[in-house]
Amino acid sequence: MRLFAEFTKFLLAGFGAIVILLSVAVLIVMPRMRWNATARPSPAENWIAGHVLTAWVSMNASREHNPIPATPENLRDGQRVYEQHCAVCHGLGGNAQNLLGGDFYPPVISLNDGLTGWSDGALFFIVSSGIRMTAMPAFGTKHSAYELWNVILWIRHLPRLTADERAAIQARIENRNVDELLH
């Protein structure tokens, strides 16, 4: 019984020390860190954030494939919604050249590869739910699932843009100012 009591005291002391160290980190160390959008986080912070994000999406997203067929009309609809709501950060061509001219951290993700590392269901989850503290808003409350699936069609199409599609996007970038692209 005495051995159990000693072990319990040891565990409680260890737990108390951990709570104190975490409190010091949160209340004293972390506020002194650079939290501005131009600062680069440490490799440890990158790893933790990446791991948590990937695990969160994997635990919550479906593995379903996009139920909307990639017809020219659906791609056009996806492009329209993308240009209205996504291009301001991700760029018209998905190259992460945001139209605001601002610095983001984490950086805006390039969509040029169509985000092949994520399933359609994961992309739908991210686009509909957003990602807290990353500037990625949630679109699921204001847009239909049909619209969001069409946007995902367009994102998947970005790496396969035809020369004509690419030229049209480039011409729109060169001939318009930010105000026109945002409205």
Buried (B, 14 or more C-beta within 10 A) or exposed (E): EEEEEEEEEEEEEEEEEEEEEEEEEEEEEEEEEEEEEEEEBEEEEEEEBEEEBEEBBEEEBEEEEBEBEBEEEBBEBBBBBBBBBBBBBBBBBBBBBBBEEEEBBBEBBBBBEBBEEBBBBBBBBBBBBBBEEBBBBBBBEEBEEBBBBBBBBBBBBBEEBEEEBEEEBEEBBEEEEEEEBEE
